[in-house]
Amino acid sequence: MFGKNNVKQKHAGIVDNDADFIPMHTAEEMYNYCITHKFGSGTIKSWALKHFQIIEDNLMRNETVYMTFIGLHNYKSSTSHDKNFAYAITDKRIMIAQKQPLGKVFQTVNISNINDITFSSGILMGILTIDTYKEVFNVGLGKDEAENINSLIHIVIDKIKSDNNKPAAPESPRIESPAPSAADELLKYKGLLDAGAITQEEYDAKKKQLLGL
């Protein structure tokens, strides 16, 4: 489990059961999740939706979002950061996006490439540190907000990893119909003969073929 020295498995208002894993696919759903869980305080809705729209537009087929939040990306201090980014935890990766006036920033981290996620706090701010194989980045949030996100993100990622590691269900054995017998075939061709669909000669030839005469 990530950040085992810093993680709280349960926190006020957060319960680690399947009821918390409500799948999301649209920017509106992702934004509403942030507001409901208070994982995006201090953000303007119009810009938050633009950030999440980038994530929605880049979802792969059958990819599902299970957790979202908004925070100050690459946080170093209250005056040194890359402003607000949207974050989404899916069943495959962490998606990170920011809509800018003249463009956008978008990157992803595969779930399997996450080394650790830890939490630290000061007087007012909390910092979520995401350590991956390629880079380490800090997300600045309100102290309580960061602590709650840290509590839930480990539960979500552990569940995703557990689900992804489950063996695939075995395929049901295919039951093949037995090949028709010579008698069945003769009855079929006799019916065709009686119906006038084939001639007596054609029936006799097929009969010899089926009986090996």
GISUL-V745165 format. One line per field, one symbol per residue. phi: phi as a letter, one per 40 degrees, with the letter a starting at -180 (. if undefined). psi: psi as a letter, one per 20 degrees, with the letter a starting at -180 (. if undefined). burial: I if it has 24 or more other C-alpha atoms within 12 Angstrom, else O. A space follows every 50 residues. Layout:
phi = ???
psi = ???
burial = ???
//
This chain:
phi = .cfccbcbcbadgbbcbccccccbbbccccccddcccfbacgbcdccccc cccccdcbcccgcbcbababaccfcbacbbabgcbcbbcbcbacbbaacb dbiabaabbcdccccabbbbabcbbbbcbbbbccabbbbcacdccccccc cccccccccccccccccccccccccccccccccccccccccccccgcbcc cccccccccccgc
psi = qqliiipphqrpippmrihimoqqiqhgggghggggjlklqjqpgghghg ghhggghjprpjpppiqqrproqlphrijnrkapqqpporjhrpppqppr hkbrpprqpphijpgqprpqqbghqqpopoorhhrpqqpprqghghgggh ghhhggghgggghhipqqpqqpppoppqqqrhgggghghhhhghijhrrh ggggghghghik.
burial = OIIOOOIIIOOOOIOOOOOOIOOIIIIIIIIIIIIOIIIIIOIOOOIIII IIIIIIOIIOOOIIIIIIIIIIIIIOOOOOOIIIIIIIIIIIIIIIIIIO OOOOIIOIIIIOOIOIIIIIIOOOIIIIIIIOOOOOIIIIIIIIIIIIII IIIIIIIIIIIOOOOOOOOOOOOOOOOOOOOOOOOOOOIOOOOOOOOOOO OOIOOIOOOOOOO
//
